[in-house]
Amino acid sequence: MRSIETVTLDDARRVVAAGEQEAASQGQPMNIAVVDAGGVLVTHIRQDGAWIGSVDVAINKAFSARAFDVSTQGLSENAQPGGQFYGIQDSNHGRIMIFAGGVPLMSGDAVVGAVGVSGGTGEQDQAVATAAAAAL
């Protein structure tokens, strides 16, 4: 039997806390979600004032980053017309997000989960997701 490393709830809480800190420094309330190595939600928070519509977006950004083991910002670059992944956002029952804010969580060379952030501009979402992922 093979063992697969994955984020724990404690890991996810640490990732979310770092994301919350970065969102607070930007003055932009965010939704922050963490999924495990299987793409299953471990935790999600919606900061006071964050958009309700961004709940699913954050969760799906995390899922997308884990499903393809690439940031959603990077996925977006290849999902434009003429790109090798054009139309990918229609796969997986529409769960694939192709804009900034989803980042794989790494342990060495292994992807052990992902974080997804939504609530600000693409640049803000990416900055919060990057800061959150660095906390792992």
QUINOR-V577668 format. One record per pair of residues at least 24 apart in sequence whose ideal C-beta (glycine too) atoms are under 8 Angstrom apart, sorted by the first residue. I is the first residue (numbers start at 1). J is the second residue. D is the distance in whole Angstrom. If there is no record, write none. Layout:
# QUINOR-V577668
I J D
I J D
This chain:
# QUINOR-V577668
4 37 6
5 37 7
5 107 6
5 110 6
5 112 5
6 36 5
6 37 4
6 38 7
6 112 5
6 113 6
7 34 6
7 36 5
7 37 7
7 42 6
7 105 6
7 112 5
7 113 4
7 136 7
8 42 8
9 42 6
9 43 7
11 105 8
11 112 8
11 113 8
11 136 6
12 42 4
12 43 5
12 113 7
13 43 7
14 135 5
14 136 7
15 105 7
15 115 5
15 132 5
15 133 7
15 135 5
15 136 6
16 43 6
16 45 6
16 115 8
16 132 7
17 135 7
18 131 5
18 132 5
18 134 7
18 135 3
19 115 7
19 117 6
19 128 5
19 129 7
19 131 6
19 132 3
19 135 8
20 45 7
20 47 7
21 131 7
22 127 6
22 128 5
22 131 4
22 132 7
23 47 6
23 117 8
23 119 7
23 120 8
23 124 8
23 128 5
26 120 7
26 124 6
26 127 7
26 128 7
28 119 6
28 120 4
28 124 5
28 128 8
29 119 6
30 54 8
30 58 8
30 117 5
30 118 7
30 119 4
30 120 6
30 124 8
30 125 7
30 128 6
31 55 5
31 57 7
31 58 4
31 59 8
31 117 7
31 118 5
31 119 5
32 58 6
32 115 7
32 116 7
32 117 5
32 128 7
32 132 6
33 58 4
33 59 4
33 61 7
33 62 5
33 115 7
33 116 5
33 117 8
34 62 6
34 105 7
34 113 6
34 114 7
34 115 5
34 116 8
35 59 8
35 62 4
35 63 6
35 66 5
35 113 5
35 114 5
35 116 8
36 66 8
36 112 8
36 113 5
37 66 7
37 111 7
37 112 5
37 113 6
38 66 8
39 63 5
39 66 5
39 67 6
39 114 8
42 113 7
47 119 7
50 119 5
51 118 8
51 119 6
54 118 4
54 119 5
55 118 8
57 97 6
57 101 8
57 116 8
57 118 4
58 101 7
58 116 4
58 117 6
58 118 4
58 119 7
59 116 6
60 95 5
60 96 7
60 97 5
60 116 7
61 97 5
61 99 8
61 101 5
61 102 3
61 116 3
61 117 7
61 118 6
61 125 8
61 129 8
62 102 6
62 113 8
62 114 5
62 115 6
62 116 3
63 92 8
63 95 6
63 96 8
63 102 8
63 114 7
63 116 7
64 95 7
64 96 5
64 97 5
64 98 8
64 102 5
64 114 8
64 116 7
65 102 4
65 103 6
65 104 5
65 114 4
65 115 7
65 116 7
66 104 6
66 111 7
66 113 6
66 114 4
67 92 7
67 95 8
67 96 7
69 104 5
69 111 5
70 104 7
71 100 8
71 102 6
71 103 5
71 104 7
71 126 8
71 129 8
72 97 5
72 98 6
72 99 6
72 100 6
72 101 6
72 102 3
72 103 8
72 116 8
73 99 7
73 100 4
73 101 8
73 102 8
73 122 7
73 126 6
75 102 8
76 100 7
99 125 8
100 125 5
100 126 4
100 129 8
101 125 3
101 126 6
101 128 7
101 129 5
102 129 6
103 129 4
103 130 6
103 132 7
103 133 4
104 133 7
105 133 6
105 136 5
106 133 8
106 136 7
107 136 7
112 136 8
